């Protein structure tokens, strides 16, 4: 279906609303020795037609489509743009090829030299989503070759109407003049294309074999400040540009110290033998990886060709891949449209093993056996449960790569290739929850995406709800209620710290210009969002009825980005009896109040089915905090070594909430539990260490130093430093 109208995005400097992005191609040269990436970006896009005039009877000239003169892309101060060029989309261009420099120089334009890719194997014939234009089928031709060498049939083009003719050929010239006139104000650059060819080190080039009439023409461009997390790349377009006529913009660039790209020296990996690099695009970091429309409202397919040093295995969030061993060239293709933040890359000393019929785990060699033991057979179990609830898994593969401790978050739902921090392998239950959450994002967040960062709950709240439906089906209601109780405890803890009137506790948070959307990620996004979705499910009377609605919602909006009103309108349309009852305006529980009121959730779930697991935690906490203390009775009441991880962390969190505790209590806690806790996973140990620090318990303070030195990642250091004060 046609994507909903793109809402304004104050976190993006781009002119995304003026263009339809068809496809992006990336040629990437990884240079770990310099901690740098050299890139060539090819955007395939067309200008959107303007809506008609206010009066349909207006003169034709008053309803003439707009012709945007400037294309603006999101970029970053860490990026240096070497050149920008324009050309009309050639007919029948069938491969995603780039020319990389061999030792000592660069291949010539039009001559696929060392590193140029031969056509890879055919794509799966049934892989393209119905109703979605294939990126390599030019709008002007009934058929074309895909990037993977397969002839593609004519497809529907939602919202584009009849296939327009190609852009008129440029007049031939011995030296192509720049297209696009620079506005008079400010410094504009127009780098001759041959200057990028001789850059040191050479940049990847897009092999161009089209006739001279369709050769690329250099364009004027400029880079302006935008925010502390990005810049604006403005590109002056040809005056003859017509709406709906496809063209290509070719940008060659280098990026160093980009916030999206994490370069690790060998000693920062588990194997200590080879460099490692990964990207993390959420929320607005990928503008430092490649120039783009860095907004979740814009989706497109992509292809990439990556050159890496020998011994580095390269992976990307893509549905297909090939490898040219002789030249160290990897080729990737994502056949479904995704937002820019989900384009992800990882490269290093990685090996793989199958853990299911459509899943592999990737890890450093020393971790692979552990990963196999934790996940073999499980991933398919989770995927099958999710498909039963929400419909077919559309992405083909569901692979998982375990990253070194420097990975800044626990997990990231990159399509086809979930990124997970390796330290989570210590905790079986946290591993289960975190990966199932990322599985749920395959439907909620990846297939259907929040169109604005102000409504991240549309992805995170729905994914959290879906995660808990999956765990209920696979591990039972008691386990799900225990995990939910643990998370809601954390939500109320954050509420106490921030205050109930804090605007970040809204589901629809107003994003002010200059504020990084990543700053809006908090427990309200997940848990208050979950509570609203849970409330909607309870209105249906039976969660299976709500599952049916969500299947319809996914089918209607997949491959698009939506706003909250799309979800709520679809909900009321699916349940007309609720609409007749004006359930959205029920006093005290209005949908608008859910979205825009600060404070805790208006409704929280009934967790009584988890009491068999949560009640022992409450009892033990009461024994340790009731005066006078009977340490013997408390210690002998339960063996916490037999508890599930979520029971132990819930108990320790309650002790943290009550800190500072009397010195006698902390001393007895240490005597009873310290040795046991030291042999448990990191999620448990870090909480015990926080209790030590929060209560100034110096006899155990050396354990804090040892923990920090041995295994705390960057995110953990930040967490421990806060100490919840």
Helices and strands as residue ranges (DSSP letters): G 16-18, E 19-31, E 36-47, G 60-63, E 70-75, E 79-88, E 144-145, E 151-152, H 193-197, G 212-214, E 217-218, E 221-227, E 230-236, E 247-256, E 261-264, G 266-268, E 276-279, G 286-288, E 300-307, E 313-316, E 320-324, G 325-327, E 329-338, G 340-342, E 345-348, E 351-356, E 359-363, H 365-375, H 378-390, E 399-403, E 411-412, E 417-421, G 422-426, H 428-441, E 448-450, G 453-455, H 457-475, H 477-498, G 503-505, G 517-520, H 523-523, I 524-528, H 529-539, H 543-557, E 560-562, H 564-574, H 576-580, G 583-585, H 591-596, G 608-610, H 611-625, H 631-637, G 640-642, H 645-657, H 663-678, H 682-694, G 698-700, H 701-711, H 714-722
